[in-house]
Amino acid sequence: MHNFNFGRLAFRSLVIAVFAFVVMPLVVIVWAAFFSDKILTFPPKGYTLSWFTRAWELRDFSQGFAMSLKVGAVATFCSLVLGVPAALAIERFPFPGRETVRQLLLAPMYVPAIVAGAAVYVYFVQVEILTEVQFAATFGGLVIAHTLVALPWTMRLVCASLATANTTSEDAARSLGANALQTFFLVTLPIIRPGIIAAAMFSFIASFSDLEKSLFLVGPGKTTLPIAIVNYLEWNLDSTIAAVATVQIFIIGAALLLSDRYVKLGKAF
Amino acid sequence: MAGVNLSGIRKVYGDFKAVSDLDLQIKEGELLALLGPSGCGKTTTLRMIAGFVMPSAGSVRFGDHDVTRLPVHKRNVGMVFQGYALFPHLSVARNVEFGLRVRKWDAQRRADKVSQMLRWVQLESLADRHPKALSGGQQQRVALARAMAIEPDVLLLDEPFSALDAKLRTQMRTEIRELQQDAHITSVFVTHDQEEAMAIADRIGVMNQGRLEQLGSAEDLYRRPASRFVATFIGKCNLLEGRVTAPGSFETALGRTMQFAGTRALGPAALCFRPEQARLLVEEPEGVNAIPVTLRSATYLGPLTEYDVETGAGRRLLVTAPSAQPGVPHEPGTALHLSWHAEDCVLVD
């Protein structure tokens, strides 16, 4: 018997429509990266790869790309160094005020990035006035701000994997004679390793794609890729942007796929 | 190898007394079950023996060795956890080897011990598997091998059978009992399942509300319960409320006088007898305890039939009798006499 179910059909159509809405802009951007027209026009007259080479030849983009990679890597490292022990303390040791600390460390996720970016800038300026140490428009300052971007992601993912990891494994290790340090390195860390890898990936993505928080903090020659894109867009409208965005999309997509292999992302939120 | 001695153990969490003033001697090589409903303090007691929980007062000794202030990892206890807590990232052999590695045994000695332990639990062929590729029973054997590899002073088992299905559970408990006897290791296991405790423990400590209600063999607990709690927790039990009016004489709420063996102070008490110790009779018997009852229902259970009866005071009692036995009417509403011998009942609070 032919089983025609209108409700199911409507549901599927809706799902497809939502996915299309999410994915179409990305598809269009990737597509546009190959248009040969000097000014973005539709439909394209032909296709070319030259926008990619042009993007790479523009110093702003190549430097921005390198800067974003560098800042992303260092900020990810910092957020792991700070976030993993913090998550461990919060999940494993009931100390007073632990929920407050948890919310505080997750807070950068809730505050609008542009506001936080401005706040960090003002803070850096104040510090500079007091100590004459410059943070704004320096690599160090950028790393600090991006660590703030990355930290909530690290916290979220590492806390989630600690919460789901059975603590009796740790009890078992201790009953077998392992001290606290051995228990952490021989049992806890291997068990939550997938969570840490996912945390690193997400932290990196968050940093790599951050625009608002960096806006006030970059200096001449120390621009990140998203800011280089915005700067370029102010004066130009050609497929260079699409080419740059395409590269960015693929890097982020690869990082997401990689993290999904280690942690089913659905479980972390 | 040594016994375990708990004296005056107490654990208080804020206002809550998890365990109060517990004295317990576990003999060398004995398998002792701590039995009780959830929240009775049995697990806390086990975790105090293990060293995960520091007692608020009292002392824990392994043989002559006072371990009260010793942290878990220095106590040398083997523990099998509820759900086994195997290390998911390590193979079976590596799991068993874990305690030996942190003890810094040399490689050869470790390898020898691991293969000895795996032979002991008959899992040599699965040495390279990871825990998630094992069945529940196999996981439990790995957990046992891992706990025993460190040559512990005491073996502790926390609800070790709860994660297994019913059939495997009976099989594994026999197996664990045999392995425990074979190793002759002082063991404590925690369970809420009385059948499990009765099946494999040498002695059972029944706990309730942080206290040890009674300690004894399965038969002691069943035949001579020391309290109302033990009487009702272990097996099925009929209780008649009343008071002791004279030595050996008990008066029910309706004023009937019953005889009982043993001594008991005068005052309020409850008379307790087991469903299989009572008999249902058509005629009122002479010279034994008897009360008139009305049959409410009879349930045929194969070898046994269970009779649900009601006393004049409205109290429901249970009687079981071999089904083959003829002579008891099955019609609900029949007036009968319930009788039992003075030596077959005990008095509790």
Chai-1 contact restraints between the chains, C-beta under 6 A:
chainA,res_idxA,chainB,res_idxB,connection_type,confidence,min_distance_angstrom,max_distance_angstrom,comment,restraint_id
A,T168,B,F81,contact,1.0,0.0,6.0,A-B,restraint_1
A,T168,B,A85,contact,1.0,0.0,6.0,A-B,restraint_2
A,S169,B,A85,contact,1.0,0.0,6.0,A-B,restraint_3
A,S169,B,F87,contact,1.0,0.0,6.0,A-B,restraint_4
A,A172,B,F81,contact,1.0,0.0,6.0,A-B,restraint_5
A,A172,B,A85,contact,1.0,0.0,6.0,A-B,restraint_6
A,R174,B,V72,contact,1.0,0.0,6.0,A-B,restraint_7
A,R174,B,H73,contact,1.0,0.0,6.0,A-B,restraint_8
A,S175,B,V72,contact,1.0,0.0,6.0,A-B,restraint_9
A,S175,B,V77,contact,1.0,0.0,6.0,A-B,restraint_10
A,S175,B,M79,contact,1.0,0.0,6.0,A-B,restraint_11
A,L176,B,F98,contact,1.0,0.0,6.0,A-B,restraint_12
A,L176,B,G99,contact,1.0,0.0,6.0,A-B,restraint_13
A,L176,B,I150,contact,1.0,0.0,6.0,A-B,restraint_14
A,G177,B,H73,contact,1.0,0.0,6.0,A-B,restraint_15
A,G177,B,G99,contact,1.0,0.0,6.0,A-B,restraint_16
A,G177,B,V102,contact,1.0,0.0,6.0,A-B,restraint_17
A,G177,B,R103,contact,1.0,0.0,6.0,A-B,restraint_18
A,A178,B,H73,contact,1.0,0.0,6.0,A-B,restraint_19
A,A178,B,V102,contact,1.0,0.0,6.0,A-B,restraint_20
A,N179,B,H73,contact,1.0,0.0,6.0,A-B,restraint_21
A,Q182,B,V102,contact,1.0,0.0,6.0,A-B,restraint_22
A,V187,B,F87,contact,1.0,0.0,6.0,A-B,restraint_23
A,P190,B,H89,contact,1.0,0.0,6.0,A-B,restraint_24
